[in-house]
Each structure stands twice: as structure tokens, then as C-alpha cells.
């Protein structure tokens, strides 16, 4: 009698294990999830990570983001940026090249000046055009310059910016690079 009960319990345990194993492995931890203040877009060849407008006062700020070129062979440039016309219109900027398998962190290069009718705490729709024909459209938060954005002039934006920080994950860098290959942190990675 004990043998039958033991076999029945073991069979039920095996059936339970099989049922639980069939649930799959699509856990939230298997997906990219970056908790940041900024917006992310991974829909194209260039990932736009932690995009934000850093501002000390309404209507004046600096756009920052990290652009990651996931192409192994093609250099891709950011050619233009524009708002939806309500809070921000066309943004004046120089083309921004991103080498293959590399990144450009705008926070290290001073960012791109953005003027408009936006306020702190608001989200601004921005479209970023690339020379390969792709466009990334993000709802970018306007965040307060609370000291963690060291080096950005968010009070008086300049008319254009051409950041020169390019880092390759494979270890090759451009002559103007000052970051190490392991410096792939997002603009908001430092906290107070």
C-alpha cells in the first residue's frame, strides 16, 4: 500500500514539473529593460538611448542621448532633428556621424541646443533622421538640470553642436575619443 501511494505521489510530482516546465522562459528579465529618466528607441539600425532634454528653465535646454550604431560595416549619420511643431520645431545641428559598431554619447560632447515652448516635466515629440533613410520618433522628457548633468550648458544653448566622443565596443576609438571602451554608460548613469 505504501508503494502505491509513493508511486502516485511521484507521478503527480513529475506531472507538475512537466506542466511548470511548459510555461516557457519568456520572463521579463530576458528582455532589455533600462530604468532611466530618458526615452529609448531600438527600432532601427541606430539605437537612441536615454534621450532627454535637460533644462534649467522653460523653453531652453540641451538634448542629450546616446546613439549606438549596431551596423557592423556602415557609418550612419544623424542628419536632422525636429519636433512636432507644438513645443519644438526644427532643431539646428551639424550632421553627426556614428562609426560602425560604435556609440556617440551627446552628454560627453555638450549636447544639442533645443529651444521651444516646452516646460519642465513635459514630454516633447522629436523625430531624428538618419542618412540611411531611417527615422526614430520619441516622446522625450524635459528633465530638470539638478547637477547630475555636469558639463552641459542648459541655461543658454548654442546654435549648433558637433560632439566628437565616439567609442567602439570592440576597443578601437577615433582620435578625438576620451572615453574608455568600457564607458558605455547612459547620460543619466551617475546619480546623486
N, C-alpha and C positions, 0 to 999 in steps of 0.2 A: 504494500500500500504506500509506503514512503517512497519507493522507487517511482511509482506512477505520479505521485504529487511532485517529486523533484523534476521528472521529465516534463510535466505540464508547465511548471514554473519556468524551466529553462527554455521551453518552446515559446512561451509567452514573452520572455525576455528577448529572445532572438527576433521575434516578430516586431517587438517595439523598437529594437535597434535598427532593423531594416526600414521601418516606417520613418524613423527620425533621420536616417541617412539619406532618404529620398527627398528630404526637404531642400537640398541643394546648398550651395556655398555662396550665394549672392548676398552676402552680408554688407551692410553699409561701410564696413571697414575695408572692403575690397575695392572701393571706388575712391577717386580723387576727391578729397574734401578739405579745402583750405579755409580755416576760420580767419577771416581778415576783415578790415574795415572797407576794403575796396571791392570792385566788381571784377569778375573773371569771365573771359570768353575763350573757349578752346575749340571753336567750330571750324577754324581754318588752319592753314599751314603755320601761321604765326599765332601763338598763344598770347593773349593780352591778360596779364595777371595783376591783381590788386590795383586796378585803376581807380583813381580818386582825384578830386580837385581839392587841394589843400588851400585854405583861405583863412585870413585874419579878419576880413571884413566882407560884407555883402558885395557881390559883383566883381571882386578882384581875387584872383587865385592862380595857382600853378597846377597844371595837370601832370600827374605822375603815374607811372605804370612800369611794369617790366614786360618787354616784348621778347618772346622766346621763339626763334626761328627753328622749327622742327625739321625743315628740309635738310637733307644730308649734303646736297650739292648746290643749291640755288641761293644766291644772295637776294633778299627781298627787302624793299624799302617801304617805309611809311611815307606816302606821298601827300596826304592831306587829312585834315580832321575838321569836322563841322558838327554843330549842334542841330537840334530840330527846328531852330528859328525862334523858339519861345523864350528860353533862358540864355542861350548861346547861339550865335550864328557861325560864320566861317572863322576858323582859327588860323592865324598867321604862323607858319612854321616852314623851316627848311626841310627838304627830304631827309629822312633818317634811315640809313642803310643798316641792315642786320645781317651779319655774315651767316653762312650755313652752320647749323648745329651750334648756334651761339645765342647770347642774350644781350639786350641793352636795357639797363635799369635807369630810367629817366630821373629818379631821385638822386642818383650819383652825378648826373650831368646838369642839374639845375631845373629840370622840368620844362614844360611848355606853358607860356603865359596864356591865361584864359580870362577874358572879360565878358560880362553879360549882366543879366538882370536876376541872377540866382541868389539864393540866401543860404546861410549855413544850415545844414540838416536836410536840405532839399536834394533830390536826385535829378540829374541832368542827363538827357539822352544825347550821346555822342556817337558819331559814325567815323570810323577810322578806315581810310582807303589805303590799299597796298598796291604796289606796281605789278603784282601778278594777277590783278583783277578781283581779288577778294576784298570783302568789306566786313569789318566787325562792328556791330552796333551794341552798345552797352548802356545801361542805366547807371550812371556814375554818381556816387555820393559826394556831396560837398562837406568836407570834414574840417574841423577847427584845427588850425596850426597851434598845437598845445605844447610845442617844444620837442616832440619826437621827430620832427621833420627837419632836423638840423641842416643848415646849408641852403635851404630854399628861401628865396626872397618872395614871400607871398603877399607882401604889402603893396609892392609896385612891380607888376610883371613887365618883363621886357617884350619888345615886339616879336622876337623870334628866338629860337633856341636850337642848337645842334649838339646834343650830348655826344660824348665821344667814348663812353665806357662800354666796351664790347668784351664779353668774356665767353670763351668757348668751354663747354663742359669737358671736352677732350683734352684740355690743357694748353691749346695754342691760343695766343692772345694777339691783339693788334698792338702796334707800337704805342698807342695812347692809353693802353689799359693800365689801370692802377689797382684792380681787384684781383684776388687770387681765384684760381679755377673753382675752388670750393665755395666762393662767395656768390651763392645763388639765392640769397635771401630776398624776400619781397620788401618793398619800401616801408612796410609797417612792422617789420620783424623786430625792431627794437621797441621795448616798452618801458614805461616809467615805473 
